[in-house]
Amino acid sequence: MAAYANNSADAVVRLLLLTLYADRVKKPEESEEVFRRLPDLAVFADGVAFGSVPDFETLIAKHDAEVQQALDDSDLLAFTERAISAIDDPLLVPSVLDAMRSIAYADEEYHHTEEHLIEQAERQWGLHTA
């Protein structure tokens, strides 16, 4: 996994794409939700503002293959742990978690793999209550 600064737009996109692909199916509703949520998250992520949809498309394309490859690797757990730990800003964490939930629910099917990923993020961020 390439190294990116914590709380960077790269780190955010990587985690949102992990959520998108958690059920191994890239559904249009979930993809649309990623694009819908990115402008708000980019405001918080490392001060880099993205001005247009092509900027988001470029950022997503930059990480898409890496995330898909990670899903097929035997080291998916470590990849996921590193992706989650790359978000540690107390102002950014709740927004990213909310975006992850929105992506998971966008297709109106909450898969156990999406639930597991979100619970893992909550645990790592110290937000898991159960």
Secondary structure, 3 states (H helix, E strand, C coil): CCCCCCCCHHHHHHHHHHHHCCCCCCCHHHHHHHHHHHHHHHHHCCCCCCCCHHHHHHHHHHHHHHHHHHHHCCCHHHHHHHHHHCCCCCCCHHHHHHHHHHHHHCCCCCCHHHHHHHHHHHHHCCCCCC
